[in-house]
């Protein structure tokens, strides 16, 4: 049951919209944050000790229904895996129906793991809304994107029909699931016909798509050949009459009515510099939102060249973080992604990395008024992270240069993973 009022004290509080507070307190009332500040100004009900209180983490790109592939071994450090070969294996397993019986169980298990890892807002891509029931009932916020896919018309009609059938069961006024919203996900330019993108944009729902994910995608869009075409022909998914929306990945979010939709772009590794301006919030006169969900460990697994997150950020774009699925990433922990990113690029400030894992993702999902930072009036969605027994000039390094876990997760003022009694 939600607590009427409780205040938590910790070694550090990281509000995100302000500097870290040493020996800080977060006061909560009625499921919302009532006050944030130093302990010298307010007594606390519960002293957590050598912990950090951070906003609940935002996983801006994942596939909860997928699991680790049998026999999967991540590439050794310094090596990488061919992404088209990996995609072929995942697709063949899905086509065969091998994974289908385990989807529902995967969602429940993976969602629980994500919440235990401090996640309180998730963007999940799922088959025909399959993950909706578990997510809508869970103590988390979410946008659930039903995937539409198919270059061939009959396949596109099948997947879009299934997605729209699911959407017809959802109460768009939010009475069915106060913290979950439905969306659509045209899978990717190399797998999804242009008319499916345009239909999705016409829905006025939030949209996500895999875009500029691999060099083979660029080659297919521009020349209609290469490894992706060979793969699509092998599985019977290629359409000789396919007419891409344009020769550049960014065409898929900027042509016609596509430019009026909210787009959460998964990966974006090969976005061209001349297109960076398309991802700035101020480039949209109608208030639409475009953001890039970067998955650092998945990007490294496939040996992609350096992701342009820094250049995008410098151009004013919003770059948030995701874990992708367990089929490509070892965990569903956004904190693990943050730590990996810091280890890969220690020139990024800890403040920025924490913002990418929290407030930027909340903004991308239009949830920033409720989540993403510790500010009075917002929902009391937060994570408690154990800190090492040392000092740092920058307290963010206590979070990022450590392997200590999230020990508790709070959603709307309730501890929903871990236990305040056991801290």
Secondary structure, 3 states (H helix, E strand, C coil): CCCCEEEEEEEEEECCCCCCEEEEEEEEECCEEEEEEEHHHCCCCEECCCEEEEECEEEEEECCCCCCCCCCCCCCCCCCCCHHHHHHHHHHHHHHCCCHHHHHHHHHHHHHHHHHCCEEEEEEEECCCCCHHHHHHCCCEEEEEEEECECCHHHHHHHHHHHHHHHCCCCCCCCCCCCEEEEEEECECCCECHHHHHHHHHCCCEEEEEECCCHHHHHHHHHCCCHHHHHHHHCCCCCCCCCCCCCCCCHHHHCHHHHHCCEEEEECCCCCHHHHHHHEHHHCCCCCCEEEEECHHHHHHCCCCCCCHHHHHHCCEEEEECCCCCCCCCCCCHHHHHHHHHHHCCCCCHHHHHHHCCHHHHHHCCCCCCCCCCCCCCECCEEEEECCCCCCCCCHHHHHCCCCCEEEEEECCEEEEECHHHC
